[in-house]
Amino acid sequence: MKRLFLPISVILLFLHTPLGPAGCGGTETGNPGQPGDAFTPGIHNPALLVMEAICTKLTSCMDLLTNDCRVAVIESSTLVQEFGSSTEEYPTYLDLLLAVDRGELDADLEALNLCVSTLEDLACDSEAVQSVVIDESGSENLEQMIPDTGCALAFGAP
C-alpha cells in the first residue's frame, strides 16, 4: 500500500501510547473506569476501538494481516460518513481518529458499545464482510461493514 510507513507509525503510536488519563480507564489515583465503558486495556481512543473491531472481524474471516487492515481503515475516506461525520472536516478515518484524540469529537459510549458489539457479531459469511476487499491498491466496501445501529451516533461534538 502507498504511504505505508506513516500510517503504520501513527497506528503504533496510538496503540502503544496511553492517551487517556490512566492505563485502566480510571483516574491517576487508581479509581476504576466506569462500568460498561467501551475502553479496553491499551486502547484509550474510542475510534481505535472501532478500528480494532473491524480488523479483528476481517482478519478472523479472511486471509488478511492486521496491519494491512489497519492501514486500509485509517486511509479510508468512506468510513467517516458511516459515523455521522463530514468528509469535508474529516477526509479519512485517520482524521476522525485524530479529532477524537484532540477532543474535537466525543464518543457516545452507549452508541459506541452497540456499534462495536454489532461489528463483533457479524458472521464471516455475511455480505457485509464478504464484500470487503483489501489489497495493495487500497480497500473497497469497508463502509458496508458498519451497521446502522449505533455507529452513526458514536462520535459527535463535545
URJOBEL-V839677 format. One record per residue. N is the residue number from 1. RES is the residue in three letters. SS is DSSP state (2 for helix, 1 for strand, 0 for the rest). PHI is phi in degrees with one decimal (999 if undefined). OMEGA is omega as a letter, one per 20 degrees, with the letter a starting at -180 (NA if undefined). Layout:
BEGIN
n=N res=RES ss=SS phi=PHI omega=OMEGA
n=N res=RES ss=SS phi=PHI omega=OMEGA
END
This chain:
BEGIN
n=1 res=MET ss=0 phi=999 omega=r
n=2 res=LYS ss=0 phi=-73.9 omega=r
n=3 res=ARG ss=0 phi=55.0 omega=a
n=4 res=LEU ss=2 phi=-68.2 omega=a
n=5 res=PHE ss=2 phi=-63.6 omega=a
n=6 res=LEU ss=2 phi=-61.1 omega=a
n=7 res=PRO ss=2 phi=-61.4 omega=r
n=8 res=ILE ss=2 phi=-66.6 omega=r
n=9 res=SER ss=2 phi=-61.8 omega=r
n=10 res=VAL ss=2 phi=-65.0 omega=r
n=11 res=ILE ss=2 phi=-61.0 omega=a
n=12 res=LEU ss=2 phi=-61.8 omega=r
n=13 res=LEU ss=2 phi=-59.2 omega=a
n=14 res=PHE ss=2 phi=-67.2 omega=a
n=15 res=LEU ss=2 phi=-75.8 omega=a
n=16 res=HIS ss=2 phi=-112.9 omega=r
n=17 res=THR ss=0 phi=-116.9 omega=r
n=18 res=PRO ss=0 phi=-66.5 omega=a
n=19 res=LEU ss=0 phi=-101.9 omega=r
n=20 res=GLY ss=0 phi=-95.2 omega=a
n=21 res=PRO ss=0 phi=-68.9 omega=r
n=22 res=ALA ss=0 phi=-154.1 omega=a
n=23 res=GLY ss=0 phi=-66.5 omega=a
n=24 res=CYS ss=0 phi=-101.4 omega=a
n=25 res=GLY ss=0 phi=87.8 omega=r
n=26 res=GLY ss=0 phi=-100.6 omega=a
n=27 res=THR ss=0 phi=-111.5 omega=r
n=28 res=GLU ss=0 phi=-60.8 omega=a
n=29 res=THR ss=0 phi=-85.1 omega=r
n=30 res=GLY ss=0 phi=96.8 omega=r
n=31 res=ASN ss=0 phi=-63.8 omega=a
n=32 res=PRO ss=0 phi=-68.8 omega=r
n=33 res=GLY ss=0 phi=-66.1 omega=r
n=34 res=GLN ss=0 phi=-67.2 omega=r
n=35 res=PRO ss=0 phi=-59.5 omega=r
n=36 res=GLY ss=0 phi=79.3 omega=r
n=37 res=ASP ss=0 phi=-73.8 omega=a
n=38 res=ALA ss=0 phi=-82.7 omega=a
n=39 res=PHE ss=0 phi=-80.3 omega=r
n=40 res=THR ss=1 phi=-118.0 omega=a
n=41 res=PRO ss=0 phi=-53.8 omega=r
n=42 res=GLY ss=0 phi=88.8 omega=r
n=43 res=ILE ss=1 phi=-121.1 omega=a
n=44 res=HIS ss=0 phi=-112.5 omega=r
n=45 res=ASN ss=0 phi=-113.3 omega=a
n=46 res=PRO ss=2 phi=-60.4 omega=r
n=47 res=ALA ss=2 phi=-67.8 omega=r
n=48 res=LEU ss=2 phi=-68.9 omega=r
n=49 res=LEU ss=2 phi=-61.2 omega=r
n=50 res=VAL ss=2 phi=-65.0 omega=r
n=51 res=MET ss=2 phi=-59.0 omega=r
n=52 res=GLU ss=2 phi=-65.7 omega=r
n=53 res=ALA ss=2 phi=-64.3 omega=r
n=54 res=ILE ss=2 phi=-62.3 omega=a
n=55 res=CYS ss=2 phi=-72.2 omega=r
n=56 res=THR ss=2 phi=-62.6 omega=r
n=57 res=LYS ss=2 phi=-64.3 omega=a
n=58 res=LEU ss=2 phi=-64.6 omega=a
n=59 res=THR ss=2 phi=-71.9 omega=r
n=60 res=SER ss=2 phi=-80.5 omega=a
n=61 res=CYS ss=2 phi=-103.8 omega=a
n=62 res=MET ss=0 phi=-144.7 omega=r
n=63 res=ASP ss=0 phi=-78.1 omega=a
n=64 res=LEU ss=0 phi=-149.2 omega=r
n=65 res=LEU ss=0 phi=-78.7 omega=a
n=66 res=THR ss=2 phi=-57.3 omega=a
n=67 res=ASN ss=2 phi=-64.8 omega=r
n=68 res=ASP ss=2 phi=-63.2 omega=r
n=69 res=CYS ss=2 phi=-66.1 omega=a
n=70 res=ARG ss=2 phi=-59.2 omega=r
n=71 res=VAL ss=2 phi=-61.8 omega=r
n=72 res=ALA ss=2 phi=-61.1 omega=a
n=73 res=VAL ss=2 phi=-66.3 omega=a
n=74 res=ILE ss=2 phi=-69.7 omega=r
n=75 res=GLU ss=2 phi=-87.0 omega=a
n=76 res=SER ss=0 phi=-65.9 omega=r
n=77 res=SER ss=0 phi=-102.9 omega=a
n=78 res=THR ss=0 phi=-99.0 omega=a
n=79 res=LEU ss=2 phi=-73.5 omega=a
n=80 res=VAL ss=2 phi=-55.0 omega=a
n=81 res=GLN ss=2 phi=-62.9 omega=a
n=82 res=GLU ss=2 phi=-67.0 omega=r
n=83 res=PHE ss=0 phi=-102.9 omega=r
n=84 res=GLY ss=0 phi=74.0 omega=a
n=85 res=SER ss=0 phi=-108.8 omega=a
n=86 res=SER ss=0 phi=-89.1 omega=r
n=87 res=THR ss=0 phi=-74.5 omega=r
n=88 res=GLU ss=0 phi=-70.5 omega=r
n=89 res=GLU ss=0 phi=-78.7 omega=a
n=90 res=TYR ss=0 phi=-130.9 omega=a
n=91 res=PRO ss=0 phi=-62.3 omega=r
n=92 res=THR ss=0 phi=-131.2 omega=r
n=93 res=TYR ss=2 phi=-63.4 omega=r
n=94 res=LEU ss=2 phi=-59.9 omega=r
n=95 res=ASP ss=2 phi=-63.2 omega=r
n=96 res=LEU ss=2 phi=-64.4 omega=a
n=97 res=LEU ss=2 phi=-58.9 omega=r
n=98 res=LEU ss=2 phi=-67.7 omega=r
n=99 res=ALA ss=2 phi=-64.5 omega=r
n=100 res=VAL ss=2 phi=-64.9 omega=a
n=101 res=ASP ss=2 phi=-63.1 omega=a
n=102 res=ARG ss=2 phi=-79.5 omega=a
n=103 res=GLY ss=0 phi=87.4 omega=r
n=104 res=GLU ss=0 phi=-73.4 omega=r
n=105 res=LEU ss=1 phi=-127.0 omega=r
n=106 res=ASP ss=1 phi=-109.6 omega=r
n=107 res=ALA ss=1 phi=-99.9 omega=r
n=108 res=ASP ss=0 phi=-88.8 omega=a
n=109 res=LEU ss=2 phi=-61.7 omega=r
n=110 res=GLU ss=2 phi=-65.5 omega=r
n=111 res=ALA ss=2 phi=-65.5 omega=r
n=112 res=LEU ss=2 phi=-63.7 omega=r
n=113 res=ASN ss=2 phi=-59.7 omega=r
n=114 res=LEU ss=2 phi=-63.7 omega=r
n=115 res=CYS ss=2 phi=-60.2 omega=a
n=116 res=VAL ss=2 phi=-64.7 omega=a
n=117 res=SER ss=2 phi=-66.5 omega=r
n=118 res=THR ss=2 phi=-68.5 omega=r
n=119 res=LEU ss=2 phi=-62.8 omega=a
n=120 res=GLU ss=2 phi=-64.1 omega=a
n=121 res=ASP ss=0 phi=-84.6 omega=r
n=122 res=LEU ss=0 phi=-61.0 omega=r
n=123 res=ALA ss=0 phi=-80.5 omega=r
n=124 res=CYS ss=0 phi=-58.8 omega=a
n=125 res=ASP ss=0 phi=-90.3 omega=r
n=126 res=SER ss=0 phi=-71.7 omega=r
n=127 res=GLU ss=2 phi=-61.7 omega=a
n=128 res=ALA ss=2 phi=-60.1 omega=r
n=129 res=VAL ss=2 phi=-83.3 omega=a
n=130 res=GLN ss=2 phi=-66.0 omega=a
n=131 res=SER ss=0 phi=-79.7 omega=a
n=132 res=VAL ss=0 phi=-73.5 omega=r
n=133 res=VAL ss=1 phi=-126.1 omega=r
n=134 res=ILE ss=1 phi=-129.4 omega=r
n=135 res=ASP ss=1 phi=-147.8 omega=a
n=136 res=GLU ss=0 phi=-58.4 omega=a
n=137 res=SER ss=0 phi=-86.2 omega=r
n=138 res=GLY ss=1 phi=129.8 omega=a
n=139 res=SER ss=1 phi=-134.0 omega=r
n=140 res=GLU ss=1 phi=-137.3 omega=r
n=141 res=ASN ss=0 phi=68.3 omega=r
n=142 res=LEU ss=2 phi=-57.9 omega=a
n=143 res=GLU ss=2 phi=-62.0 omega=r
n=144 res=GLN ss=2 phi=-70.4 omega=r
n=145 res=MET ss=2 phi=-75.9 omega=a
n=146 res=ILE ss=0 phi=-78.5 omega=a
n=147 res=PRO ss=0 phi=-71.9 omega=r
n=148 res=ASP ss=0 phi=-69.5 omega=a
n=149 res=THR ss=0 phi=-80.0 omega=r
n=150 res=GLY ss=0 phi=85.1 omega=a
n=151 res=CYS ss=2 phi=-62.0 omega=a
n=152 res=ALA ss=2 phi=-65.3 omega=a
n=153 res=LEU ss=2 phi=-105.9 omega=a
n=154 res=ALA ss=0 phi=-67.2 omega=a
n=155 res=PHE ss=1 phi=-127.7 omega=r
n=156 res=GLY ss=1 phi=-160.5 omega=a
n=157 res=ALA ss=1 phi=-62.0 omega=r
n=158 res=PRO ss=0 phi=-65.4 omega=NA
END
